[in-house]
């Protein structure tokens, strides 16, 4: 077994120390260190180093901010060759079992019920565009079972699927429905060894970024565009909002749940949870342009996009910095000494001098907000249904 490296061994006179340097968030990279790190890069298939050694190297590097940046830049470069639109990705590595299937059904129902909270008129007769459905189409099936006319599921990548297990999940999901809802469910999916969908009612596109969606969707015009943990990964937020605006008819709705945490990039190694806001735009792009990492947009960036388009909107806040659980009910506006206090402000004060220029002037509330709903409606006269 490889001897674990202790914190005291990660210094300027060690291999890791020479590459990664100190831990301070304001320190910069040097190119020779990047090339040195390349020799130990784990994701290259050409490397034949035992995985326990690679894991030790990785953990050593990740104790430093600069080490994480080096690793991320190199991993991103390799992904640039390997990961293209339509590539298959594994979202969660899990063993199929009845227990896991039960958990998935519970989560699908939870997501769908959260969407319904912002749809007082329900799903009846709606056309729906779901962004980033992930490794199953449970939410889309629930939309159809609750009366939606058509659903399109759009994703940049294709999830690695387990057809028989997926069918088991859908069977259990069906059991949660009423008789009328089950009848609608059965109209759009046939469950055998794998699920077969009615492509007129449920269309799946697995190789198209949202920015390119308008040309792929043709005449399809959704009344509702929804997603969960998708918008924070889009590379061009303005372009994405322009596409959604072009697709929606007047009165069409946006319902998105957004999580603007660092996805464990720095925080999983014990760094301040806003450390990912310290690299420059150029450096962060080099770290993430070909990887599934957050785009660093904060709540104010989404606010600005909606104002630019003239949409009436709400941004109810669900979670704050270093808060383990979401609020029991989303909050319209943060109030000092009620929702946050001295402890949270000290954490912002600690990191603010090291933030990249774009983030350094942001308000405490916008930096503290790590989760929120985006609820908006396209302005303009709504066409009446002639029927």
C-alpha positions as CSV (number, residue, x, y, z in Angstrom):
1,X,0.0,0.0,0.0
2,X,1.3,3.5,-0.9
3,X,2.2,5.4,2.2
4,X,-0.1,8.4,2.6
5,X,1.5,11.8,2.3
6,X,1.1,14.0,5.4
7,X,0.4,17.7,5.3
8,X,3.8,18.5,6.7
9,X,5.4,16.9,3.7
10,X,3.8,19.2,1.2
11,X,6.3,22.0,1.3
12,X,8.5,24.1,-1.1
13,X,11.3,21.5,-0.8
14,X,9.1,18.5,-2.0
15,X,8.0,17.4,-5.4
16,X,4.4,18.5,-4.8
17,X,5.6,21.8,-3.2
18,X,7.7,22.6,-6.2
19,X,4.8,22.1,-8.6
20,X,1.9,23.3,-6.5
21,X,3.6,26.0,-4.3
22,X,1.8,27.6,-1.4
23,X,-1.9,27.5,-0.8
24,X,-2.7,31.2,-0.9
25,X,-5.4,32.0,-3.4
26,X,-3.6,35.0,-4.9
27,X,-0.5,33.1,-6.1
28,X,0.2,32.6,-9.8
29,X,1.3,29.7,-12.0
30,X,4.5,29.2,-14.0
31,X,4.7,27.3,-17.2
32,X,7.7,25.0,-16.2
33,X,5.6,23.7,-13.3
34,X,2.8,22.8,-15.7
35,X,5.1,20.7,-17.9
36,X,6.5,19.0,-14.8
37,X,2.9,18.2,-13.7
38,X,2.1,16.8,-17.1
39,X,4.3,13.7,-16.4
40,X,2.0,12.8,-13.6
41,X,-1.3,13.5,-15.3
42,X,-3.7,10.8,-14.5
43,X,-6.3,10.9,-17.2
44,X,-4.1,10.2,-20.2
45,X,-4.5,6.5,-21.2
46,X,-0.9,6.4,-22.3
47,X,0.2,6.7,-18.6
48,X,0.8,3.3,-17.1
49,X,1.3,4.4,-13.4
50,X,-0.6,2.4,-10.8
51,X,-3.8,4.1,-9.8
52,X,-2.9,4.3,-6.1
53,X,0.3,6.3,-7.0
54,X,-1.7,8.6,-9.2
55,X,-4.3,9.1,-6.5
56,X,-1.5,10.0,-4.0
57,X,-0.1,12.5,-6.6
58,X,-3.5,14.0,-7.1
59,X,-4.3,14.4,-3.4
60,X,-0.9,16.0,-2.9
61,X,-1.5,18.5,-5.6
62,X,-5.0,19.3,-4.6
63,X,-3.8,20.6,-1.2
64,X,-2.7,23.7,-3.2
65,X,-4.8,26.0,-5.2
66,X,-2.2,26.1,-7.9
67,X,-2.0,22.4,-8.0
68,X,-5.7,22.1,-8.7
69,X,-5.4,24.7,-11.4
70,X,-2.5,22.8,-13.1
71,X,-4.4,19.5,-12.9
72,X,-7.6,21.1,-14.3
73,X,-5.8,22.8,-17.2
74,X,-4.2,19.5,-18.3
75,X,-7.4,17.5,-17.8
76,X,-9.3,20.1,-19.8
77,X,-6.7,19.9,-22.7
78,X,-7.1,16.1,-22.9
79,X,-11.0,16.4,-22.8
80,X,-10.7,18.8,-25.7
81,X,-9.7,15.8,-27.8
82,X,-12.0,13.2,-26.3
83,X,-15.3,14.9,-25.4
84,X,-17.5,16.1,-28.2
85,X,-21.2,16.8,-28.5
86,X,-23.0,13.4,-28.5
87,X,-20.2,11.8,-26.5
88,X,-21.4,9.3,-23.9
89,X,-20.9,10.3,-20.3
90,X,-21.6,8.6,-17.0
91,X,-23.4,10.8,-14.6
92,X,-23.3,8.6,-11.5
93,X,-21.5,5.4,-11.1
94,X,-24.1,3.2,-9.2
95,X,-25.0,-0.5,-9.0
96,X,-28.5,-1.1,-10.2
97,X,-30.8,-2.5,-7.5
98,X,-34.3,-2.1,-6.2
99,X,-33.1,0.3,-3.5
100,X,-31.4,2.5,-6.1
101,X,-34.4,2.4,-8.4
102,X,-36.6,3.4,-5.4
103,X,-34.3,6.3,-4.7
104,X,-34.3,7.5,-8.3
105,X,-38.1,7.5,-8.4
106,X,-38.2,9.5,-5.2
107,X,-35.8,12.1,-6.7
108,X,-37.7,12.2,-10.0
109,X,-41.0,12.9,-8.2
110,X,-39.3,15.5,-6.0
111,X,-37.9,17.4,-9.0
112,X,-41.3,17.3,-10.8
113,X,-43.2,18.4,-7.8
114,X,-40.9,21.3,-7.4
115,X,-41.6,22.4,-11.0
116,X,-45.3,22.1,-10.3
117,X,-45.0,24.6,-7.4
118,X,-44.4,27.3,-10.1
119,X,-47.1,26.0,-12.5
120,X,-50.5,26.9,-10.9
121,X,-52.2,25.9,-14.2
122,X,-50.4,22.5,-14.3
123,X,-49.1,20.8,-17.4
124,X,-52.3,20.3,-19.3
125,X,-51.8,20.8,-23.1
126,X,-48.3,22.3,-22.7
127,X,-45.3,21.7,-25.0
128,X,-42.2,21.3,-22.9
129,X,-38.5,21.6,-23.5
130,X,-36.4,19.9,-20.8
131,X,-32.7,20.8,-20.8
132,X,-30.2,18.2,-19.5
133,X,-32.5,15.3,-18.6
134,X,-29.5,13.3,-17.3
135,X,-29.5,9.5,-17.2
136,X,-33.3,9.0,-17.4
137,X,-36.4,10.6,-18.9
138,X,-38.6,10.3,-15.7
139,X,-39.4,14.1,-15.5
140,X,-40.5,14.1,-19.2
141,X,-42.7,11.1,-18.6
142,X,-44.3,12.7,-15.6
143,X,-45.0,15.9,-17.7
144,X,-46.8,13.7,-20.3
145,X,-48.7,11.7,-17.6
146,X,-49.9,15.0,-16.2
147,X,-51.3,16.2,-19.5
148,X,-48.4,17.8,-21.4
149,X,-48.9,17.4,-25.2
150,X,-45.2,17.0,-26.3
151,X,-41.8,17.0,-24.5
152,X,-38.4,17.4,-26.1
153,X,-35.4,16.4,-24.0
154,X,-32.2,18.2,-25.1
155,X,-28.7,17.4,-24.0
156,X,-25.2,18.1,-25.3
157,X,-24.1,14.6,-24.3
158,X,-25.6,11.2,-24.3
159,X,-25.7,9.5,-20.8
160,X,-24.4,6.0,-20.4
161,X,-27.6,4.0,-19.9
162,X,-28.6,0.7,-18.4
163,X,-31.8,-0.2,-20.3
164,X,-33.2,-2.9,-18.1
165,X,-32.6,-0.9,-14.9
166,X,-34.1,2.2,-16.5
167,X,-37.3,0.2,-17.3
168,X,-37.4,-0.9,-13.6
169,X,-37.3,2.8,-12.6
170,X,-40.1,3.7,-15.1
171,X,-42.3,0.8,-13.8
172,X,-41.9,2.1,-10.2
173,X,-42.5,5.6,-11.4
174,X,-45.8,4.5,-13.1
175,X,-46.9,3.0,-9.7
176,X,-46.9,6.5,-8.2
177,X,-49.6,7.7,-10.7
178,X,-53.3,7.8,-10.7
179,X,-55.3,5.6,-13.1
180,X,-55.8,8.4,-15.6
181,X,-52.2,9.4,-15.4
182,X,-51.1,5.8,-15.9
183,X,-53.2,5.7,-19.1
184,X,-51.4,8.7,-20.4
185,X,-48.1,7.3,-19.4
186,X,-48.8,4.1,-21.3
187,X,-49.6,6.0,-24.4
188,X,-46.0,7.4,-24.7
189,X,-43.8,4.6,-23.5
190,X,-43.8,0.8,-23.9
191,X,-41.7,-1.0,-21.2
192,X,-40.1,-4.4,-22.0
193,X,-36.4,-5.1,-21.7
194,X,-35.9,-1.5,-22.7
195,X,-38.1,1.5,-22.9
196,X,-39.6,2.4,-26.3
197,X,-40.9,5.9,-26.6
198,X,-43.5,7.5,-28.9
199,X,-41.2,9.8,-30.8
200,X,-44.1,12.1,-31.7
201,X,-44.7,12.8,-28.1
202,X,-41.3,12.4,-26.5
203,X,-38.3,13.4,-28.6
204,X,-34.8,12.9,-27.4
205,X,-31.8,14.9,-28.8
206,X,-28.5,13.9,-27.3
207,X,-25.9,15.8,-29.3
208,X,-26.9,19.4,-29.3
209,X,-25.9,22.3,-27.0
210,X,-28.7,24.7,-26.1
211,X,-26.9,27.4,-28.1
212,X,-27.6,25.3,-31.3
213,X,-31.1,24.2,-30.4
214,X,-33.1,26.6,-32.6
215,X,-31.9,25.0,-35.8
216,X,-32.4,21.4,-34.5
217,X,-35.9,22.0,-33.1
218,X,-37.4,23.4,-36.3
219,X,-41.0,24.5,-35.8
220,X,-41.2,23.2,-32.2
221,X,-42.2,26.0,-29.9
222,X,-42.3,25.1,-26.2
223,X,-44.7,26.8,-23.8
224,X,-42.3,25.8,-21.0
225,X,-38.5,25.4,-20.8
226,X,-37.3,23.8,-17.6
227,X,-34.0,22.4,-16.2
228,X,-32.3,21.5,-12.9
229,X,-28.5,22.2,-12.4
230,X,-28.0,22.9,-16.1
231,X,-27.7,26.7,-16.6
232,X,-24.6,27.0,-14.4
233,X,-22.7,24.8,-16.9
234,X,-23.5,26.7,-20.1
235,X,-20.5,28.3,-21.6
236,X,-22.3,31.3,-23.1
237,X,-25.1,32.5,-20.9
238,X,-26.2,35.4,-23.1
239,X,-26.4,33.1,-26.1
240,X,-28.4,30.5,-24.2
241,X,-30.9,33.1,-23.1
242,X,-31.2,34.5,-26.6
243,X,-32.0,31.0,-27.9
244,X,-34.6,30.4,-25.2
245,X,-36.2,33.7,-25.9
246,X,-36.3,32.9,-29.6
247,X,-38.0,29.5,-28.9
248,X,-40.6,30.7,-26.4
249,X,-43.9,32.2,-27.6
250,X,-45.3,35.3,-25.7
251,X,-46.4,34.1,-22.3
252,X,-44.0,31.1,-22.4
253,X,-42.3,30.3,-19.1
254,X,-38.8,29.5,-17.9
255,X,-38.4,27.4,-14.8
256,X,-34.8,26.6,-13.9
257,X,-33.2,25.5,-10.7
258,X,-29.6,26.8,-10.5
259,X,-26.7,25.7,-8.3
260,X,-23.7,28.1,-8.5
261,X,-21.4,26.3,-6.1
262,X,-18.0,25.1,-7.3
263,X,-19.0,21.5,-7.8
264,X,-16.2,20.4,-5.5
265,X,-13.5,21.8,-7.7
266,X,-11.7,23.5,-4.8
267,X,-14.0,23.0,-1.8
268,X,-13.7,19.2,-1.9
269,X,-10.0,19.6,-1.0
270,X,-10.7,21.9,1.9
271,X,-10.3,25.3,0.1
272,X,-12.6,28.2,0.6
273,X,-15.8,27.5,-1.4
274,X,-15.4,30.6,-3.4
275,X,-11.8,29.9,-4.4
276,X,-13.0,29.0,-7.9
277,X,-13.8,32.7,-8.3
278,X,-10.1,33.7,-7.9
279,X,-8.5,32.6,-11.2
280,X,-8.6,35.1,-14.1
281,X,-11.2,34.5,-16.8
282,X,-8.4,33.2,-19.2
283,X,-7.1,30.8,-16.6
284,X,-10.5,29.5,-15.7
285,X,-11.4,29.0,-19.3
286,X,-8.2,27.0,-19.8
287,X,-9.3,24.9,-16.8
288,X,-12.9,24.2,-17.8
289,X,-13.7,24.9,-21.5
290,X,-13.9,21.1,-22.3
291,X,-15.1,19.8,-19.0
292,X,-18.4,19.7,-17.1
293,X,-17.5,22.4,-14.7
294,X,-19.5,25.5,-13.5
295,X,-19.4,28.7,-15.6
296,X,-18.9,30.9,-12.5
297,X,-22.1,32.9,-13.2
298,X,-23.6,34.3,-10.1
299,X,-27.2,35.2,-9.4
300,X,-26.7,38.8,-10.6
301,X,-25.5,37.5,-14.0
302,X,-28.9,35.8,-14.4
303,X,-30.7,38.8,-13.2
304,X,-29.0,41.0,-15.8
305,X,-29.9,38.6,-18.6
306,X,-33.6,38.6,-17.7
307,X,-33.6,42.4,-17.4
308,X,-31.9,42.7,-20.8
309,X,-34.8,40.6,-22.3
310,X,-37.5,42.5,-20.5
311,X,-38.9,39.4,-18.7
312,X,-40.9,39.7,-15.5
313,X,-39.0,37.3,-13.2
314,X,-38.4,36.0,-9.7
315,X,-35.2,34.6,-8.3
316,X,-36.2,32.8,-5.0
317,X,-33.1,31.8,-3.1
318,X,-32.8,28.2,-2.0
319,X,-29.3,28.0,-0.4
320,X,-26.4,30.0,0.9
321,X,-22.6,29.6,1.1
322,X,-21.5,26.6,3.2
323,X,-25.1,25.9,4.1
324,X,-25.6,22.1,4.0
325,X,-29.4,22.1,3.5
326,X,-31.6,24.3,1.4
327,X,-34.1,26.6,3.0
328,X,-37.4,24.9,3.8
329,X,-39.0,27.5,1.5
330,X,-37.2,29.6,-1.1
331,X,-36.5,33.2,0.0
332,X,-37.4,36.2,-2.1
333,X,-34.8,38.5,-0.5
334,X,-31.9,37.9,2.0
335,X,-32.1,39.8,5.3
336,X,-28.9,40.4,7.3
337,X,-29.0,38.9,10.9
338,X,-32.0,36.8,9.8
339,X,-30.7,34.6,6.9
340,X,-27.0,35.3,7.4
341,X,-24.8,37.0,9.9
342,X,-21.3,37.8,11.1
343,X,-19.9,34.3,10.4
344,X,-20.9,34.4,6.7
345,X,-19.7,38.0,6.3
346,X,-16.3,37.0,7.7
347,X,-16.0,34.3,5.1
348,X,-16.7,36.7,2.3
349,X,-14.3,39.2,3.8
350,X,-11.6,36.5,3.9
351,X,-11.8,35.7,0.2
352,X,-12.8,39.1,-1.4
353,X,-9.2,40.4,-1.8
354,X,-8.3,37.4,-3.8
355,X,-11.4,37.3,-6.1
356,X,-10.9,37.9,-9.8
357,X,-11.8,41.4,-10.9
358,X,-15.3,40.6,-12.1
359,X,-16.4,39.2,-8.8
360,X,-14.5,41.5,-6.4
361,X,-17.2,44.3,-6.5
362,X,-20.2,42.0,-6.2
363,X,-22.4,42.5,-3.2
364,X,-22.1,40.2,-0.1
365,X,-25.6,38.8,-0.8
366,X,-24.8,37.9,-4.4
367,X,-21.6,36.1,-3.4
368,X,-23.4,34.3,-0.5
369,X,-26.1,33.0,-2.7
370,X,-25.3,29.5,-4.0
371,X,-28.7,28.2,-5.1
372,X,-31.9,29.7,-6.5
373,X,-34.9,29.2,-8.8
374,X,-35.2,31.2,-12.0
375,X,-38.9,31.8,-12.7
376,X,-39.7,34.1,-15.7
377,X,-42.3,34.7,-18.4
378,X,-41.8,36.0,-21.9
379,X,-43.7,39.3,-22.2
380,X,-46.2,39.9,-25.0
381,X,-49.9,39.1,-25.8
382,X,-50.7,35.4,-25.3
383,X,-52.5,33.8,-28.3
384,X,-55.9,32.3,-27.4
385,X,-56.4,28.6,-28.2
386,X,-59.0,28.6,-30.9
387,X,-60.5,25.3,-29.6
